[in-house]
Amino acid sequence: MKVSELGEFGLIRLIHTSIARYEIPEQAPWRDVLVGIGDDATAWQSDDSIQLATTDTLVQDIHFDLRTTDWKGLGWKALAVNLSDIAAMGGIPRYALLSLALPGELETEDISEFSDAMAQLAREFGVAIVGGNIAAAPNVVITVMIIGRSKGKMILKRSTASPGERIAITGYLGSSAAGLEMLRGKSVSDREGGRILRQAHLKPVPRIREGQILIQEGVRTAIDVSDGLIADLNHICELSEVNARIRMEQLPVHQVVRANFPNYRELALCGGEDYQILFTADEATITRVRLALDCPVTVIGDVTEEKLATRVTVVDSRGDVIPCRKGGWEHFKNGVLKTGFP
């Protein structure tokens, strides 16, 4: 079987199976692991807190196009997507490692812009960039690793959703995907709307504070929306062994997206890269979260115990199922360019 036939998530399961054969659960360091392969970050118990680590790679012509890329936006986003994984665990980011594979013909001014933007975001969230690696390569490859810790004794996980809980999300859905369409040439009716969408796509703000407040208010299950609402909610459903029912009319879509993009529903469901926190909890907990956060918090559906072949079902205002042609991004099964930070 080819990797392209197996897909990203099948490949993760294949690698996990191989690694698991050589684990020794009763010995260190395996016995300290709390969350392993399959969540937003890995977690292990240390003497006084839970330690967190995550990594993401951005590859030229898969995640971005250098013919249109803003290097400042690329530097910001390369760090932001990793910080978002720590946010989805309710953690505090501490240290970052940066590895770059670069063609020799790149201008040093571009790398300075990239580094300045990354360092600016790191300082904003109290993260120290402490090392990494540089190598020559025919195309640009950027890998960032973040090491963090829990604020207390709890972390958010994907595997703890329960039937009867509500599904909620911070902020708006579809704005980043709409921003990408705009940057590729789609017209937007007003300048302020264009600014909002450009910001959503190029400079997402990780929900670090929000993730910590979720834990404080009693939330136990969360994920950040990177691959798309349906795809990421499906990750929660698979690990928690539940199903989900989403109500289309309740999806929080910014008015700029609604006004300028007839396909806004598809962008909200499948667009990805919004880096909002999707979580499950009971109604009372969500009410407390809504009061504690400065950003919008919207209930969009329910966790169910239905054993359907499709984990995530989307319904309209009458309760009729809406067929969804797309599920979100998956490496090896999607087109060549995932995004393209113009």
Residue pairs with C-beta under 8 A, 6 or more apart in sequence:
3 11
3 332
4 332
4 333
6 14
6 332
7 330
7 331
7 332
7 333
8 330
8 331
8 332
8 333
9 330
11 332
12 37
12 38
15 37
16 36
16 37
16 38
19 37
23 30
24 30
25 31
29 44
32 44
32 45
32 46
33 42
33 43
33 44
34 43
34 44
34 45
34 50
34 155
35 41
35 42
35 43
35 89
35 155
35 157
36 42
38 158
38 235
38 239
39 89
39 157
39 158
39 159
39 239
40 54
40 84
40 85
40 86
40 88
40 89
40 158
40 223
40 224
41 52
41 53
41 54
41 85
41 86
41 88
41 89
41 91
41 146
41 148
42 52
42 53
42 54
43 50
43 51
43 52
43 89
43 150
43 155
44 50
44 51
45 51
46 149
49 149
49 150
49 152
49 153
50 91
50 149
50 150
50 153
50 155
51 147
51 148
51 149
51 150
52 86
52 89
52 91
52 146
52 147
52 148
52 149
52 150
52 155
53 145
53 146
53 147
53 148
54 82
54 85
54 86
54 145
54 146
55 82
55 143
55 144
55 145
55 146
56 78
56 81
56 82
56 85
56 143
56 144
57 141
57 142
57 143
58 64
58 74
58 77
58 78
58 81
58 141
58 142
58 143
59 139
59 140
59 141
59 142
60 66
60 139
60 140
60 141
61 139
61 336
61 337
62 331
62 336
62 337
62 338
63 337
63 338
63 339
63 340
63 341
64 74
64 140
64 339
64 340
64 341
65 337
65 340
65 341
65 342
66 140
68 183
68 340
68 341
68 342
69 340
69 341
69 342
70 202
70 341
70 342
71 110
71 111
71 113
71 114
71 117
72 113
72 114
72 116
72 117
73 117
73 202
73 203
73 341
74 114
74 117
74 142
74 341
75 113
75 114
75 115
75 116
75 117
75 118
75 121
76 117
76 118
76 120
76 121
76 202
76 203
77 202
77 203
77 204
77 341
78 98
78 114
78 118
78 142
78 144
79 96
79 118
79 121
79 122
79 127
79 144
80 121
80 203
80 204
80 205
80 206
80 275
81 144
81 204
81 226
81 275
82 96
82 144
82 145
82 146
83 93
83 121
83 125
83 127
83 146
83 206
83 208
84 204
84 206
84 207
84 224
84 226
84 275
85 146
85 224
86 92
86 93
86 146
86 148
86 206
86 208
86 211
87 206
87 207
87 208
87 210
87 211
87 224
87 277
88 156
88 207
88 211
88 222
88 223
88 224
88 277
89 148
89 150
89 155
89 156
89 157
89 211
89 222
90 150
90 151
90 154
90 155
90 156
90 211
90 212
90 214
90 215
90 219
90 222
91 148
91 149
91 150
91 151
91 155
91 211
91 212
92 126
92 148
92 149
92 150
92 151
92 208
92 212
93 125
93 126
93 127
93 146
93 147
93 148
93 208
94 126
94 127
94 128
94 146
94 147
94 148
94 149
95 127
95 128
95 129
95 130
95 146
95 147
95 148
96 122
96 127
96 128
96 129
96 130
96 144
96 145
96 146
96 147
97 129
97 130
97 131
97 132
97 144
97 145
97 147
98 118
98 129
98 131
98 132
98 142
98 143
98 144
99 132
99 133
99 134
99 135
99 141
99 142
99 143
99 144
99 145
100 111
100 132
100 133
100 134
100 135
100 140
100 141
100 142
100 143
101 134
101 135
101 136
101 137
101 139
101 140
101 141
101 142
102 111
102 134
102 135
102 136
102 137
102 140
103 136
103 137
103 138
103 139
103 140
104 136
106 140
118 129
119 129
121 127
122 128
122 129
125 206
125 208
127 146
151 212
151 215
152 215
154 215
154 220
155 215
156 211
156 214
156 215
156 219
156 220
156 221
156 222
156 279
157 220
157 221
157 222
157 239
158 221
158 222
158 223
158 235
158 236
158 239
158 240
159 221
159 236
159 239
159 240
160 220
160 221
160 240
161 221
161 236
161 237
161 240
161 242
161 280
161 303
162 240
162 242
162 280
162 303
163 242
163 303
163 304
163 305
164 282
164 302
164 303
165 221
165 280
165 281
165 282
165 302
165 303
166 280
166 281
166 282
166 283
166 286
166 299
166 301
166 302
166 303
167 233
167 244
167 246
167 278
167 279
167 280
167 299
167 300
167 301
167 302
167 303
168 278
168 279
168 280
168 281
168 286
168 289
168 297
168 298
168 299
168 300
169 225
169 229
169 252
169 276
169 277
169 278
169 279
169 297
169 298
169 300
170 207
170 210
170 276
170 277
170 293
170 295
170 296
170 297
171 207
171 252
171 274
171 276
171 295
171 296
172 200
172 252
172 253
172 254
172 257
172 274
172 276
172 296
173 225
173 229
173 251
173 252
173 253
173 267
173 268
173 269
173 271
173 274
173 276
174 251
174 253
174 254
174 257
174 261
174 264
174 267
174 268
174 269
174 271
174 274
175 196
175 197
175 200
175 201
175 254
175 256
175 257
175 274
176 200
176 201
176 204
176 271
176 272
176 273
176 274
176 275
177 201
177 267
177 270
177 271
177 272
177 273
177 274
178 186
178 197
178 200
178 201
178 256
178 257
178 260
178 261
178 264
178 267
178 271
179 197
179 198
179 199
179 200
179 201
179 202
180 201
180 273
180 339
180 340
180 342
181 261
181 267
182 188
182 194
182 197
182 198
182 201
182 260
183 198
183 201
183 340
183 342
184 340
184 342
186 260
186 261
187 260
188 194
188 197
188 256
188 260
189 259
189 260
190 256
193 256
193 259
193 260
196 254
196 256
197 256
197 257
200 274
201 273
201 339
201 341
202 341
204 273
204 274
204 275
205 275
206 275
207 224
207 275
207 276
207 277
207 295
210 277
210 293
210 295
211 222
211 277
213 289
213 292
213 293
214 222
214 277
214 279
214 289
216 292
217 285
217 288
217 289
217 292
218 281
218 285
218 288
219 279
219 280
219 281
219 285
219 289
220 281
221 236
221 240
221 279
221 280
221 281
222 277
222 278
222 279
222 280
223 232
223 233
223 235
223 236
223 277
223 278
223 279
224 232
224 275
224 276
224 277
224 278
225 232
225 272
225 273
225 274
225 275
225 276
225 277
225 278
226 232
226 272
226 273
226 275
226 329
227 272
227 328
227 329
227 330
228 269
228 270
228 271
228 272
228 326
228 327
228 328
228 329
229 246
229 251
229 268
229 269
229 270
229 278
229 328
230 246
230 269
230 270
230 312
230 314
230 324
230 326
230 327
230 328
231 270
231 272
231 327
231 328
231 329
231 330
232 278
232 328
233 244
233 246
233 278
233 311
233 312
234 244
234 311
234 312
234 327
234 328
236 242
236 244
236 278
236 280
237 243
237 244
237 311
237 312
238 311
240 303
242 303
242 304
242 305
243 303
243 304
243 305
243 306
243 307
243 308
243 311
243 312
243 313
244 301
244 302
244 303
244 304
244 311
244 312
244 313
245 301
245 302
245 304
245 306
245 313
245 315
246 269
246 300
246 301
246 312
246 313
246 314
246 315
247 300
247 301
247 314
247 315
247 316
247 317
248 265
248 269
248 314
248 315
248 316
248 317
248 322
249 316
249 317
250 298
250 299
250 300
250 301
251 265
251 268
251 269
251 298
251 300
252 296
252 298
252 300
253 264
253 265
253 267
253 268
257 264
257 267
257 268
258 264
261 267
266 326
269 314
269 324
269 326
270 324
270 326
270 327
270 328
272 328
272 329
273 339
279 289
280 303
281 289
283 299
286 297
286 299
289 297
290 297
313 321
314 321
314 322
314 324
315 321
315 322
316 322
329 338
331 338
